[in-house]
Amino acid sequence: MTGFSASDRILDRNRQYIPGGISSINRLTDPNIAFVRGEGSHLWDAEGREYIDYHGAFAPQFLGYRHPEVQAAVQHVLEDGQDLWGSGPTELEGRLAYLICEKIPWIERVTVLNSGSEATAQAIRLARAVTAKDHVIVMQGGYNGWHNDVAVNLMTPLDQLGPRRSPGEYPLAPLSAGIPAAHQSLLHAVNFNDLDSVRYVCERYPVGALITEPILQNIGLIKPQPGYLQGLRDLADEFGFLLIFDEIKTGFRHAFGGYAEVSGVLPDLAVYGKAIASGYPLAAIAGPARWMEHYAHDDPSRRVLLAGTYNAHPVPTAAAVATIEFLLRDGGALYERLERLGSRIEQGLTERLAAHDMQGVVVRQGSAFVVFFMDHHPVDWHDLAGNHDYELDRTFRLALIEDGIFFFPIATKQCSISAAHTEADIEQTIAVVDRALTSVLATR
Ligand SMILES: Cc1ncc(COP(=O)(O)O)c(C=O)c1O
């Protein structure tokens, strides 16, 4: 594979001062590629090589890199005399919350934070406060951030996890050292698409929250089976836990109202991030007043602490307002355009796989897609981990990178199309996929 010596030099230098050389382990890849410039749908690495990008910085770059309107909104804040005051409300945070409440009918209150992990931590705390129950259900194969309540059971090796358990729960597999055992005992990891396992846990423990991505998009793309999300809604009502949709990846991307809008199933709380602010660090928790007002409860013993020096910082908040105004333009015409681009890439990739006689499926929701080298759409982690050809996936991604298409070089990682992608980008990608499959087959 082509060398990345300029990128490696950056990593080597960083390693002297930063553990591992990088401030988020999730960005560390093999090959190590440092990017130095982005514009629209294209990226340039430290060697000066150009790529059509499908990573989108793990999906926040929904409008494309350096979107002019977002840039202008940020520039305006910087030049307008605005800064972080640390005292009093801001009109910008009010405008952002207003737009969300106005346009997503079930949402009555919104609060603004800096990152997805903060939002999921806060949502779980709120659910515990509301229900007075401490146990939390998470999904095997779901990712909801890095904190103690959720950093478990993502891409757990099957030999560690054992066979599929249904109804039942999996042994807890922390993603981090340092999560206290007492804390782990409050967490329960179950299969996605498996209502019996949720019931199983609810019958045994006082469950205050179930948090799930409505589509598992951190292990590619695993969709909820028909009726599954409604089944979760029904179980939440039956057992009295709060259903939290982690829409950090799905929110604003699959529809303005996220996957709740697509599915018609309403959670108790939703958390948003990524696409909401076009690459700027911002996340939000949203829901009906009856839950959200616990952040301002009259009774201090029931009030949930929500604080943060940087919450609703004017720069990311202006980026979010500009993003939302762009998304709402022309009655949401962007979503139709992205559906067309998504459908073309799905069709093109499916045809190329068939032309090369390769076993593979393209799973897609709107602008998010993934190629799984297996014969069906997986329904849960065991299905994916047991059937997908990881080796082939990785070789495929490396061949694409070699030819100027950036699919994140870790098997199963989901791809994102942005508003900046053109039909020409998509056609070029399909042509490169064709060449990549030829070269992959030649090495087998
Ligand atoms: C679904 C989901 N939830 C939560 C998070 C955590 O967000 P952040 O990395 O901003 O803390 C992520 C990040 O990838 C995510 O994909």
The ligand as an SDF file (V2000), in Angstrom:
LIG
                    3D

 16 16  0  0  0  0  0  0  0  0999 V2000
  -24.7430    6.8100   18.4520 C   0  0  0  0  0  0  0  0  0  0  0  0
  -23.6870    7.5660   19.2130 C   0  0  0  0  0  0  0  0  0  0  0  0
  -23.9420    7.9710   20.4500 N   0  0  0  0  0  0  0  0  0  0  0  0
  -23.0490    8.6660   21.1730 C   0  0  0  0  0  0  0  0  0  0  0  0
  -21.8130    8.9500   20.6590 C   0  0  0  0  0  0  0  0  0  0  0  0
  -20.8300    9.7220   21.4810 C   0  0  0  0  0  0  0  0  0  0  0  0
  -20.6970   11.0050   20.9660 O   0  0  0  0  0  0  0  0  0  0  0  0
  -19.3670   11.8540   21.2320 P   0  0  0  0  0  0  0  0  0  0  0  0
  -18.2540   11.1480   20.5260 O   0  0  0  0  0  0  0  0  0  0  0  0
  -19.6900   13.2020   20.6460 O   0  0  0  0  0  0  0  0  0  0  0  0
  -19.1680   11.9120   22.7020 O   0  0  0  0  0  0  0  0  0  0  0  0
  -21.4930    8.5420   19.3690 C   0  0  0  0  0  0  0  0  0  0  0  0
  -20.1780    8.8150   18.7820 C   0  0  0  0  0  0  0  0  0  0  0  0
  -19.7650    8.2230   17.8230 O   0  0  0  0  0  0  0  0  0  0  0  0
  -22.4640    7.8240   18.6170 C   0  0  0  0  0  0  0  0  0  0  0  0
  -22.2240    7.3900   17.3800 O   0  0  0  0  0  0  0  0  0  0  0  0
  1  2  1  0
  2  3  1  0
  2 15  2  0
  3  4  2  0
  4  5  1  0
  5  6  1  0
  5 12  2  0
  6  7  1  0
  7  8  1  0
  8  9  2  0
  8 10  1  0
  8 11  1  0
 12 13  1  0
 12 15  1  0
 13 14  2  0
 15 16  1  0
M  END
$$$$
